[in-house]
């Protein structure tokens, strides 16, 4: 995964701890159902316990982990049914922030978005899943910031993290990186172009891809059970 991508302004130790925990959450280095302590996470990240504790508390509020007193920090399981609910919420909120961002982005922000669009397209076309997820993480966070709506931005963050983990866990089943990478690039470029109608269409297209991916996976799982 690229290490030199730095389009956000998060600089505090709590931000760093949250970002590193989310990255490991998404790539299953913190496996679903696994149990951790503050000490073990602090050692894993090489960050002090206090910022790790605050980062974990935020993740618990967002439903990414559960903190059980005297037992530890439990990473949430992956659920197809939960993912369908996540996608329903994302469909509405992402269209809102994408359209708002297309109007409110500064010229400098548009230049950064163009760079991200090139990155996610290349990651998709070359089927580099970790690079794709890194660009996906940055684009989604950055677009939400550009929308200048802190409530929508806050609501979307855990939804994106859950979706990214779900995709990482199952992407090999359908091998659609060459489709989703360019689709997200097209949406990002529509935001840069201030084309609100195209942004809305591309948002629906991206949502439809994610929805179909999840429904196909649900159908595959049900067929295996049968």
Secondary structure, 3 states (H helix, E strand, C coil): CCCCCCCCCCCCHHHHHHHHHHHHHHCCCCCCCCEECHHHHHHHHCCCHHHHHHHHHHHHHCCCEEEECCCEEEECCCCHHHHHHHHHHHHHHHHHHHHHHHHHCCHHHHHHHHHHHHHHHHHHHCCCHHHHHHHHHHHHHHHHHHCCCHHHHHHHHHHHHHHHHHHHHHHHHHCCHHHHHHHHHHHHHHHHCCCHHHHHHHHHHHHHHHHHHHHHHHHHHHHHHC
